[in-house]
Amino acid sequence: MKRCLMLAFLLPAVFCTPPAHAGKWATLPAAVQDTDYYDNGAPDPAKVSLGAELFFDKILSGNLNISCASCHHPFAGTSDGLSLSVGEGGRGFGVTRDTGVADNAVHERVPRNAPALFNVGAREFTRLFHDGRVEPNVNMPNGLATPAGEQLPTGLDNALAAQAMFPVTSGTEMAGQPGENPIADAAGAGDLSGPNGVWAQLAERLQGIDGYVQQFVAVFPDINSAADMRFVHVANAIAAFESAAWRSDNSPFDRYLRGERGALSLRQLQGMRVFYSRRKGDCGACHSGPLQTDHSFRAIAVPQLGPGKGDGSYGYEDFGREQVTADPNDRYRFRVPSLRNVELTAPYGHSGAFNSLEGMVRHHLDTTASLRAYDESQVVMPRRDDLDQQDMLPVYDEQLNSSLARASELPPRHLSDSEVAALLDFLRALTDPTMLDMRGDVPSALPSGLPLAD
């Protein structure tokens, strides 16, 4: 109580918020618990190990040239450090990745920023992808709505496993273009679950690799031989790996919530006050809960870059959540991201338009002014003349920018430079130090014999 009284004049809402002030402050979340994660935070280690190999193995791509890790690498904060990813046809990973060469070069950039994967094994992550196109639906056989509709097979462990079914079906991401390989042909024809569909062909590849067959038989009770292996098992293993490897709940903020009052510096506590104060940052209005997201969809006028999703008059717009709901009121809305390890996951926004955390924070303070004054030097992508030209078309589309500005749901807010600095310090307090060195997440070799990197 003495400490509360001594610091109350600096941080009245942090240590001892009186009931009369309750309307001014968002409630601090409860500390994260094991039960907040699938398998109570302890998935089968053998399943996790198998999932790690699959995550890094290019065997799951149509042309054997890209893995899940190419766009979600632990050395790049479980993303890739690029505004928009370079998918199938590119070479390397992270900011050194290029767009490929000659006939094998990429056809377009991946239309959206590769989201970080921290804490995706938490049970609260039931809506996945920027537009939430994987989400609960009690009317579907799996209890999930996905782009596959009725084609989605049964037996998936959770929404995270369902999400893992889809990058391999995308021509831009992992499958390749029709005519390049049978998997790309199936993907182009929309055949995901048939006997010669994308998922069956990939399972058949793995069935021919003894090192994988042995592990699948050991891990899954319903697999007695190679013939029993399905891509559902692959997705479940990958989900187990992501859940275990990138559980992140040991940040200074976590320790503070668990009662370690010295875990946060005075500056970080001041930033926490800005974050949760409804009269200051009000960040907790959307970034609420234990992992700083309410999983809602919001329009905040992030500049559009790249090829878009085929929306609008010219096809380079991205209508976001509207693509899923078909509701015009959802246009330009995207899923509110978790802020865990946010300092490690630049660039920011669904299009990766902001390359600094401060730039993303300041955009929230006046989205319209930020959109109008957007500096394209923040874009982080490998250069290629034709792609560069396409990247900037939406940036300079005045009609599109006006539409983005009108749709923005964030009212202007004023924070002093010192308040912004304190807020940034608090956001850095969401970094789990165990996530600063993730070299142990990378397998030393793969059963397929394919190289880990180009």
C-alpha positions as CSV (number, residue, x, y, z in Angstrom):
1,M,0.0,0.0,0.0
2,K,2.9,2.4,0.8
3,R,4.3,1.9,-2.7
4,C,0.9,2.6,-4.2
5,L,0.5,5.8,-2.3
6,M,4.0,7.0,-3.2
7,L,3.6,6.5,-6.9
8,A,-0.1,7.4,-7.2
9,F,0.7,10.9,-8.3
10,L,2.6,9.5,-11.3
11,L,0.6,6.5,-12.2
12,P,-2.8,6.7,-10.6
13,A,-4.4,4.0,-12.8
14,V,-1.5,1.5,-12.7
15,F,-1.2,0.8,-9.0
16,C,-4.5,1.8,-7.4
17,T,-7.2,2.9,-9.7
18,P,-10.1,4.2,-7.6
19,P,-13.6,3.0,-8.6
20,A,-14.5,6.6,-9.5
21,H,-11.9,6.5,-12.3
22,A,-12.9,3.2,-13.7
23,G,-14.4,4.7,-16.9
24,K,-11.0,6.2,-17.8
25,W,-9.0,3.0,-18.0
26,A,-9.2,-0.2,-19.8
27,T,-8.8,-3.2,-17.5
28,L,-5.4,-4.9,-17.4
29,P,-5.6,-8.4,-18.7
30,A,-5.1,-11.5,-16.6
31,A,-1.8,-13.2,-16.8
32,V,-1.5,-15.9,-19.5
33,Q,-1.9,-19.5,-18.2
34,D,-1.0,-22.9,-19.6
35,T,-4.7,-23.6,-20.1
36,D,-4.9,-20.7,-22.6
37,Y,-3.0,-22.9,-25.1
38,Y,-3.9,-26.0,-27.0
39,D,-2.8,-29.2,-25.2
40,N,-2.5,-27.0,-22.1
41,G,0.7,-25.6,-23.6
42,A,2.4,-29.1,-23.8
43,P,1.9,-30.7,-27.2
44,D,3.6,-34.1,-27.9
45,P,7.3,-33.4,-28.4
46,A,7.5,-36.0,-31.2
47,K,4.6,-34.3,-33.0
48,V,6.3,-31.0,-32.5
49,S,9.6,-32.3,-33.9
50,L,7.8,-33.8,-37.0
51,G,6.0,-30.5,-37.5
52,A,9.3,-28.6,-37.4
53,E,10.7,-30.7,-40.2
54,L,7.6,-30.2,-42.3
55,F,7.5,-26.5,-41.7
56,F,11.0,-26.1,-43.1
57,D,10.7,-28.7,-45.9
58,K,10.3,-27.6,-49.5
59,I,8.8,-31.0,-50.2
60,L,5.4,-29.3,-49.5
61,S,5.7,-27.0,-52.5
62,G,4.8,-27.7,-56.1
63,N,8.2,-27.0,-57.5
64,L,10.2,-28.0,-54.4
65,N,11.5,-24.5,-54.0
66,I,9.8,-23.0,-51.0
67,S,8.7,-23.9,-47.5
68,C,6.5,-22.5,-44.8
69,A,9.6,-21.1,-43.2
70,S,10.5,-19.1,-46.3
71,C,7.9,-16.5,-45.3
72,H,7.8,-17.3,-41.6
73,H,11.3,-17.8,-40.4
74,P,12.4,-17.6,-36.8
75,F,15.4,-15.5,-37.9
76,A,12.9,-12.8,-39.1
77,G,10.6,-12.8,-36.1
78,T,8.5,-15.6,-37.6
79,S,7.7,-13.4,-40.6
80,D,10.1,-12.4,-43.4
81,G,11.0,-8.8,-42.8
82,L,9.4,-7.8,-46.1
83,S,6.4,-5.5,-46.7
84,L,4.9,-8.1,-49.1
85,S,6.3,-11.7,-49.2
86,V,8.1,-13.1,-52.2
87,G,6.5,-16.5,-52.7
88,E,7.0,-19.4,-55.1
89,G,9.9,-18.8,-57.5
90,G,11.9,-16.5,-55.1
91,R,15.2,-17.4,-53.6
92,G,16.6,-17.1,-50.1
93,F,14.7,-15.9,-47.1
94,G,14.1,-12.7,-45.1
95,V,15.2,-9.4,-46.5
96,T,17.8,-11.1,-48.7
97,R,15.1,-13.0,-50.7
98,D,14.9,-12.1,-54.3
99,T,12.2,-12.5,-57.0
100,G,13.9,-15.4,-58.8
101,V,15.2,-15.6,-62.4
102,A,14.0,-16.3,-65.9
103,D,11.0,-18.6,-66.2
104,N,11.2,-19.5,-62.6
105,A,10.7,-16.0,-61.3
106,V,7.7,-15.0,-59.3
107,H,4.6,-13.9,-61.2
108,E,3.6,-11.4,-58.5
109,R,4.3,-10.5,-54.9
110,V,2.1,-12.2,-52.3
111,P,-0.7,-9.7,-51.8
112,R,-0.5,-9.3,-48.0
113,N,2.2,-9.1,-45.4
114,A,3.3,-12.3,-43.8
115,P,1.9,-12.2,-40.2
116,A,4.1,-13.2,-37.3
117,L,3.2,-16.5,-35.7
118,F,3.8,-15.8,-32.0
119,N,1.1,-17.4,-29.7
120,V,-1.0,-18.7,-32.6
121,G,-1.4,-21.9,-30.5
122,A,-3.4,-20.0,-28.0
123,R,-7.1,-21.1,-27.9
124,E,-8.3,-17.6,-28.5
125,F,-6.8,-17.6,-32.0
126,T,-9.9,-19.0,-33.8
127,R,-9.9,-16.5,-36.6
128,L,-6.9,-16.7,-38.9
129,F,-5.5,-14.8,-41.9
130,H,-5.7,-11.0,-42.2
131,D,-9.3,-11.3,-43.3
132,G,-10.4,-14.1,-40.9
133,R,-11.2,-16.5,-43.7
134,V,-10.6,-19.4,-41.3
135,E,-13.0,-19.0,-38.4
136,P,-15.6,-20.9,-36.3
137,N,-18.8,-22.0,-38.0
138,V,-21.0,-24.5,-36.3
139,N,-22.8,-25.3,-39.6
140,M,-19.7,-26.8,-41.2
141,P,-18.6,-30.4,-40.6
142,N,-15.3,-29.3,-38.9
143,G,-17.0,-26.5,-37.1
144,L,-14.9,-24.1,-39.2
145,A,-15.5,-21.9,-42.2
146,T,-12.6,-21.9,-44.6
147,P,-12.0,-21.2,-48.3
148,A,-12.3,-24.9,-49.0
149,G,-15.9,-25.0,-47.9
150,E,-17.1,-28.6,-48.0
151,Q,-13.8,-29.8,-49.4
152,L,-12.1,-29.3,-46.0
153,P,-11.4,-32.8,-44.6
154,T,-12.3,-33.9,-41.1
155,G,-9.8,-34.7,-38.4
156,L,-8.1,-31.3,-38.0
157,D,-7.0,-30.6,-34.4
158,N,-8.0,-26.9,-34.3
159,A,-8.2,-23.7,-36.4
160,L,-4.4,-23.4,-36.5
161,A,-4.2,-26.8,-38.3
162,A,-6.9,-25.7,-40.7
163,Q,-4.9,-22.6,-41.6
164,A,-1.9,-24.8,-42.4
165,M,-3.9,-26.5,-45.1
166,F,-4.0,-23.5,-47.4
167,P,-0.6,-21.9,-48.3
168,V,0.2,-25.1,-50.2
169,T,-2.9,-24.5,-52.4
170,S,-1.9,-21.0,-53.5
171,G,-0.1,-20.6,-56.8
172,T,1.6,-17.5,-55.6
173,E,2.7,-18.9,-52.3
174,M,3.7,-22.5,-52.6
175,A,1.9,-24.5,-55.4
176,G,3.4,-22.7,-58.5
177,Q,1.6,-21.9,-61.7
178,P,-0.6,-24.3,-63.7
179,G,1.6,-26.1,-66.3
180,E,4.6,-26.2,-64.0
181,N,3.7,-29.2,-61.9
182,P,0.7,-31.5,-61.2
183,I,0.1,-29.9,-57.8
184,A,-0.2,-26.4,-59.4
185,D,-2.5,-27.9,-62.0
186,A,-4.8,-29.2,-59.3
187,A,-4.7,-26.0,-57.4
188,G,-5.5,-24.0,-60.5
189,A,-8.5,-26.3,-61.1
190,G,-9.7,-25.8,-57.5
191,D,-9.2,-29.5,-56.8
192,L,-8.0,-29.6,-53.2
193,S,-9.4,-32.7,-51.7
194,G,-10.0,-35.1,-54.6
195,P,-7.9,-38.3,-55.1
196,N,-5.6,-36.3,-57.4
197,G,-6.1,-33.0,-55.5
198,V,-3.4,-30.8,-53.9
199,W,-3.6,-32.4,-50.5
200,A,-3.6,-36.0,-51.8
201,Q,-0.6,-35.4,-54.0
202,L,1.5,-33.9,-51.2
203,A,0.6,-36.7,-48.9
204,E,1.7,-39.2,-51.6
205,R,5.1,-37.4,-51.8
206,L,5.6,-37.9,-48.0
207,Q,4.5,-41.5,-48.2
208,G,7.5,-42.2,-50.3
209,I,10.0,-40.9,-47.7
210,D,10.9,-43.5,-45.1
211,G,12.1,-40.9,-42.6
212,Y,8.7,-39.2,-42.6
213,V,6.7,-42.5,-42.7
214,Q,8.4,-43.7,-39.5
215,Q,7.6,-40.5,-37.7
216,F,4.0,-40.4,-38.8
217,V,3.5,-44.0,-37.7
218,A,5.0,-43.2,-34.3
219,V,3.1,-39.9,-33.7
220,F,-0.4,-40.6,-35.0
221,P,-2.4,-43.6,-33.5
222,D,-4.5,-43.8,-36.7
223,I,-1.5,-44.3,-39.0
224,N,-0.2,-47.9,-39.3
225,S,1.5,-47.6,-42.7
226,A,2.4,-45.0,-45.3
227,A,-1.0,-45.5,-47.0
228,D,-2.8,-44.1,-43.9
229,M,-1.0,-40.7,-44.1
230,R,-3.1,-37.7,-45.1
231,F,-2.4,-34.1,-45.4
232,V,-4.6,-33.5,-42.3
233,H,-1.8,-35.2,-40.3
234,V,0.7,-32.8,-41.8
235,A,-1.4,-29.8,-40.8
236,N,-1.9,-31.1,-37.3
237,A,1.9,-31.6,-36.9
238,I,2.7,-28.2,-38.2
239,A,0.2,-26.6,-35.9
240,A,1.7,-28.4,-32.9
241,F,5.2,-27.1,-33.9
242,E,3.9,-23.5,-34.2
243,S,2.1,-23.7,-31.0
244,A,5.0,-25.1,-29.0
245,A,7.9,-23.2,-30.6
246,W,6.4,-19.7,-30.6
247,R,4.4,-19.7,-27.4
248,S,5.5,-16.3,-26.0
249,D,4.4,-15.3,-22.5
250,N,7.5,-14.4,-20.6
251,S,7.9,-10.8,-21.4
252,P,8.4,-8.1,-18.8
253,F,4.7,-7.3,-19.1
254,D,3.8,-11.0,-18.4
255,R,6.0,-10.9,-15.3
256,Y,4.4,-7.7,-14.2
257,L,0.9,-9.3,-14.5
258,R,2.1,-12.3,-12.5
259,G,3.0,-10.0,-9.6
260,E,6.6,-9.0,-10.3
261,R,6.1,-5.3,-9.8
262,G,9.8,-4.5,-10.6
263,A,9.5,-6.2,-14.1
264,L,8.6,-2.9,-15.8
265,S,10.6,0.3,-15.6
266,L,8.9,3.6,-14.6
267,R,9.0,4.6,-18.3
268,Q,7.3,1.4,-19.3
269,L,4.7,1.9,-16.7
270,Q,4.0,5.3,-18.0
271,G,3.7,3.8,-21.5
272,M,1.3,1.2,-20.1
273,R,-0.8,4.1,-18.8
274,V,-0.9,5.7,-22.2
275,F,-1.8,2.4,-23.8
276,Y,-4.7,1.6,-21.5
277,S,-6.0,5.1,-20.9
278,R,-9.2,5.8,-22.8
279,R,-8.2,9.5,-22.7
280,K,-4.8,8.9,-24.2
281,G,-3.8,6.1,-26.5
282,D,-6.9,3.9,-25.9
283,C,-5.0,1.1,-27.5
284,G,-6.7,-1.4,-25.2
285,A,-10.0,-0.7,-27.0
286,C,-8.8,-3.1,-29.8
287,H,-5.6,-4.6,-28.4
288,S,-7.3,-6.0,-25.3
289,G,-7.0,-9.4,-23.7
290,P,-4.0,-11.4,-22.5
291,L,-2.3,-11.2,-25.9
292,Q,-3.3,-7.6,-26.9
293,T,-5.9,-8.4,-29.5
294,D,-9.7,-8.7,-29.4
295,H,-9.5,-10.5,-32.8
296,S,-12.0,-8.0,-34.3
297,F,-11.6,-6.4,-37.7
298,R,-10.9,-2.7,-38.1
299,A,-10.3,-0.2,-40.9
300,I,-7.4,2.1,-40.1
301,A,-6.4,3.4,-43.5
302,V,-3.2,1.6,-43.9
303,P,-1.8,2.4,-47.4
304,Q,-2.4,-0.3,-50.0
305,L,0.7,-1.7,-51.8
306,G,1.2,-4.3,-54.4
307,P,-1.1,-6.4,-56.5
308,G,-4.1,-6.3,-54.1
309,K,-6.7,-9.1,-54.0
310,G,-8.4,-8.3,-57.3
311,D,-10.8,-5.8,-55.8
312,G,-11.9,-2.4,-57.1
313,S,-12.0,-1.0,-60.6
314,Y,-8.3,-1.8,-61.4
315,G,-8.0,-5.0,-59.4
316,Y,-5.3,-3.8,-57.1
317,E,-7.4,-3.0,-54.1
318,D,-7.9,-5.3,-51.1
319,F,-11.3,-5.1,-49.5
320,G,-10.2,-7.2,-46.6
321,R,-12.9,-8.6,-44.4
322,E,-15.5,-7.9,-47.0
323,Q,-14.0,-10.7,-49.1
324,V,-15.2,-13.1,-46.5
325,T,-18.5,-11.6,-45.4
326,A,-19.6,-9.9,-48.6
327,D,-20.7,-7.0,-46.4
328,P,-19.7,-3.6,-47.8
329,N,-19.5,-2.4,-44.2
330,D,-16.5,-4.6,-43.8
331,R,-14.5,-3.0,-46.6
332,Y,-10.9,-2.3,-45.7
333,R,-11.2,-4.0,-42.4
334,F,-8.4,-6.3,-41.3
335,R,-7.9,-8.5,-38.2
336,V,-6.4,-6.7,-35.2
337,P,-3.0,-8.3,-34.7
338,S,-1.6,-9.4,-31.4
339,L,1.2,-7.1,-30.2
340,R,3.4,-9.7,-28.6
341,N,7.0,-9.3,-29.8
342,V,5.8,-6.5,-32.0
343,E,9.2,-4.8,-32.0
344,L,10.5,-7.9,-33.8
345,T,7.9,-8.1,-36.6
346,A,8.3,-5.1,-38.9
347,P,7.1,-4.1,-41.4
348,Y,3.6,-3.4,-40.1
349,G,0.0,-3.4,-41.5
350,H,-1.7,-5.9,-43.8
351,S,0.3,-4.5,-46.6
352,G,3.5,-4.0,-44.7
353,A,3.4,-0.3,-45.4
354,F,5.2,0.9,-42.3
355,N,8.8,-0.2,-41.6
356,S,9.1,1.2,-38.1
357,L,7.1,0.7,-35.0
358,E,7.0,4.4,-34.3
359,G,5.7,5.0,-37.8
360,M,2.9,2.5,-37.2
361,V,2.1,4.0,-33.8
362,R,2.0,7.6,-35.2
363,H,-0.3,6.4,-38.1
364,H,-2.9,5.4,-35.5
365,L,-2.9,9.0,-34.1
366,D,-4.1,10.5,-37.4
367,T,-4.7,7.9,-40.0
368,T,-5.9,10.3,-42.7
369,A,-3.0,12.7,-42.4
370,S,-0.6,9.7,-42.3
371,L,-2.1,8.2,-45.4
372,R,-1.9,11.5,-47.3
373,A,1.7,12.0,-46.3
374,Y,2.8,8.4,-46.9
375,D,6.5,8.0,-47.6
376,E,7.2,5.1,-50.0
377,S,10.7,4.8,-48.7
378,Q,9.2,2.7,-45.9
379,V,8.5,-0.1,-48.4
380,V,10.9,-3.1,-47.9
381,M,10.8,-5.4,-50.9
382,P,13.3,-6.7,-53.5
383,R,13.3,-4.6,-56.6
384,R,12.0,-5.6,-60.0
385,D,10.9,-3.0,-62.5
386,D,7.5,-4.5,-63.4
387,L,6.7,-5.3,-59.8
388,D,7.8,-2.0,-58.5
389,Q,5.5,-0.2,-60.9
390,Q,2.6,-2.4,-59.8
391,D,3.5,-1.8,-56.1
392,M,3.0,1.9,-56.3
393,L,-0.2,2.1,-58.4
394,P,-2.5,1.9,-55.4
395,V,-0.3,4.3,-53.4
396,Y,-0.9,7.1,-55.9
397,D,-4.6,6.3,-56.5
398,E,-6.4,9.4,-55.1
399,Q,-9.8,7.8,-55.3
400,L,-8.6,4.7,-53.4
401,N,-6.9,6.8,-50.7
402,S,-10.1,8.9,-50.3
403,S,-12.1,5.7,-49.8
404,L,-9.5,4.4,-47.3
405,A,-9.7,7.6,-45.3
406,R,-13.5,7.6,-45.2
407,A,-13.6,4.1,-44.0
408,S,-11.1,4.6,-41.1
409,E,-12.6,3.9,-37.7
410,L,-9.9,5.6,-35.7
411,P,-10.6,9.2,-34.5
412,P,-7.5,11.5,-34.3
413,R,-5.7,11.5,-31.0
414,H,-3.0,13.7,-29.6
415,L,-0.1,12.3,-27.8
416,S,3.0,14.3,-26.9
417,D,6.4,13.1,-28.1
418,S,7.2,12.0,-24.6
419,E,4.0,10.0,-24.4
420,V,4.7,8.3,-27.8
421,A,8.2,7.5,-26.5
422,A,6.8,6.0,-23.3
423,L,4.2,4.0,-25.3
424,L,7.0,2.6,-27.5
425,D,8.9,1.6,-24.4
426,F,5.8,-0.3,-23.2
427,L,5.4,-2.0,-26.5
428,R,9.0,-3.2,-26.2
429,A,8.1,-4.6,-22.8
430,L,5.9,-7.1,-24.7
431,T,9.0,-8.8,-26.1
432,D,9.7,-12.2,-24.7
433,P,13.5,-12.5,-24.3
434,T,13.3,-16.2,-25.1
435,M,12.2,-15.2,-28.6
436,L,15.4,-13.2,-29.3
437,D,17.4,-16.4,-30.1
438,M,15.3,-19.0,-32.0
439,R,18.1,-20.9,-33.6
440,G,17.0,-24.0,-31.9
441,D,13.7,-24.0,-33.8
442,V,15.5,-24.8,-37.1
443,P,16.1,-28.5,-37.9
444,S,19.6,-29.6,-38.7
445,A,18.5,-31.8,-41.6
446,L,15.3,-32.9,-43.3
447,P,14.0,-36.5,-44.2
448,S,13.4,-35.4,-47.8
449,G,17.1,-34.6,-48.2
450,L,16.2,-31.1,-49.6
451,P,18.3,-28.2,-48.5
452,L,17.0,-25.9,-45.7
453,A,18.0,-22.8,-47.6
454,D,18.9,-21.8,-51.1
